[in-house]
Amino acid sequence: MHRSGRFIPIQKRIFLLAVFVCIGNIVWAANAQAGPWGREAGRGLIISGIEYYRAELDGSAPSRFQQIASSFYTEFGLANDLTLAANFYYVDQFSDAAPDPFSANGFATIEIRGQKLVWRASDSVLSLHGGYSAATKIQRTSLSANSVIKRDAALLMGAEWGRNIGEKGEGFFSLETQLRPSLGQDAHTARVNASYGYAFTPRNTLVLKSLNDFAISDPETGGLSYDVFRLEAALLYRLTPRYQLSLGAGREIGGRNITPGSALQFQLWSEF
């Protein structure tokens, strides 16, 4: 099948602390922000985290899918308007679904992308980005009782808009849109994420997110196609101007070809 014709109009263990997210979003450390704002030249950010995910599977007997993920996200300012970012997401998965329980582990996400700031106003910015998502044999969501289905590599291209809120910029809102053309049999997908944050004290920030991925094409034979819609909330506590801790939770509120689940997250955010 010619690829251009595929488009359609349209866990038992606790997280092991490692060195992150997601496609990272907003940072409040020493009044610095990631997401659409990117990093200044020579400045960087590391988010390392762990997440426990669980979904109750359908079937004649009670069963569950569990996932423990170690994540590492980093970005570095190559220039004041150009940021390079990398995202690594390693998972251990378990299911006790009869008659085929399983366990698996491996990288669910390996992504690299560059981000270019193209427009800036007094209180808002617009960035464009492009990158590559490597192929993997591990799923980030429980598509079925068998999670070790090969996931194809994909290109990443999109835009991010962000706006500061409040007289002193103590709040923010950001919106990310992304197209992910598959380089294999999987359906092409799109992503629409929204984030809101507000620093209600000098040390505490509340962050709310809506994370949405959905297929925009038919998969080829053997390819994957699914939609997932997830809400997240996190509380960030600033330890020092350089370090922050984040404790959060997420819930998938719908989707297609998945079993919705819930997650608990812990992250350490640091600037350099």
Secondary structure, 3 states (H helix, E strand, C coil): CCHHHHECCCCCCCCCCCCCCCCCCCCCECCECCHHHCCCECCEEEEEEEEEEEEEECCCCCEEEEEEEEEEEEEEEEECCEEEEEEEEEEEEEECCCCCCEEEEEEEEEEEEEEEEEEECCCEEEEEEEEEECCECCCCCCCCCCCCCCECCEEEEEEEEEEEECCCCCEEEEEEEEEECECCCCCCEEEEEEEEEEECCCCEEEEEEEEEEEECECCCCCCCCCEEEEEEEEEEEECCCCEEEEEEEEEEEEEECCCCCEEEEEEEEEEC
